């Protein structure tokens, strides 16, 4: 039987990334993510249903997340589910928590007119470059469009 453990999430950070290092020096960051879903009550009224997800990222992705992301910023996270289990020190009861281990984090535009950001993820990690042109589906300024330029080179 085949198995697949893949998670794709787009949402906004609920807090600034919390960076720490393991005793061996590996960077680890914890992210809080809010993901909204529009739901109808059947009478034409719509509301947002918010799900809060804990995400852990490692290595350069963790360092770039702490360096470039802040509370409220939009992110696209690709990762996997992981179940953590432990024994409560006070009650002695077994506890568990389902979280996401982020393997690739794409920084989304901040909506404040800033650049499109960069991405962090494993060996493909890169920081937002201030000299690179913005990418994505944002519209150009009206002054950037030349309607009279019909000289098509092909």
N, C-alpha and C positions, 0 to 999 in steps of 0.2 A: 504494500500500500504506500502511496506517495505521501510525503509530508511537506508542508509549506508553512513557514513562520515569517510573514512579511507584513509590515505596517507602513502605511502612507498617511501622513497627517499634515494638514495646513491649519494653522491657528496663530494666536498671539501669545507672547510670553506674559506670564502673570507676575513675574519678578525678574530681577537681574540674575544672570547666571552665577552660580556659586562654584568657584574653582577651588580645587584642592589637589594635592599630590599624594600618591601612594608612597610607602617607604622606599620603593625602588625608583621613585622620581617620575612615574607616569602621571600625566595630567588627567583629571577627572572633573567633569562639570555636571551639576544637576540643574535641569531646566524645568520650569513649571509652564505647562501649555494649556490654554483654553481653546477648545474647538466648539464652534457654534453650529447648530443644526436648526433650520427653519421648520417648524411644525404647525399644522393647521388643526384647529379644534373641530373642524367639520362645518362650522357656521360662517366660514370666510374670514375668520380672525386668525392671524398668524403671530407666532411668538418664537423667540429663540430659546432653544434648549442647549445649555452649555455643559460640556463634559471637560473635567479637569484631568490632565494626564501628567504624570511624572516621567521625565525623560533623563537618561544618563548618557553622556557622550564622553569619548576617551581621546587621548593623544592631542594632536594638533587641532582636531575639531573642537575639543574642549577649550583649548587656549584661544582659538579664534572666536569662539562663541562668547567667552568672557570679555575679550578685547573689543568686539564690535557690536554685540547685542545688548539691548536694554529692555526693561519692562515695557510691554505694549507693542514691541516690534513683531512683525509678521515673519513666520518661518515655515518652510516646508521640510518635514522630517521624514526620512526613509530609514526604517530600522526593523527591529524584531521584538517580540514580546518575551519577557523573562519573569519568572515567578521567584520572588525572594521569600524564603521561609526562615524563621528564627523563633527562639523561645523567649517569651517575655520574662525579664529578670524579676519583676515584682510579683506577678501572679503565677509564673511557671507555665502558663498556657502557650501552646504553639500558635504563632501568628504567621500570616502570609500577606504579600502585597504583589499585585501584578503591575509591572512597569514596562516602559519601552526603552530599549537600548538603541540609541540613535547611531546609525552607521554613516549617514550622510545628512548634512544640514545645509539647506539652501536659504540664504538670507533674502527676504523679500523686501521690496521697496517700503520705506518707512512712511510714505504718504505725506511727508513734510517737504517735498521738493528736493530731497536728497537723491543721491545716486541709487542705483539698483542694488547695491551691496554686492557681496561675493558669496562664496560657498565654502563650507568647511566639510571635509569628509575623507577620512583615511588619507591615502597618498594623494588624492586629488584636492587637498585642502588649499585654498587660496584666500587671501584677504582682499577686501574691497580696494580697488586701485583708484586713487583720486584722479589720475590722468586718463583713465579709460572712459569711453563714451557710455552713457546710460544704455541699458539694453532692456528689452521687454516691450509690452504693448502700449506704452504711454504715447499719447498724441503729441505731435510736434507743434511748436509755436506757429501761429498763422504766418509770421514773417519768414519762416523757414521753407515755405512751399512756394515754388515758382511755377505758376500755371502756364506761363508763356514759353517755358523751355521745352519745345517739342523736338529738340535734336536728340533723337534716340540713336545710339551708336551701333545698333545691330539691325 
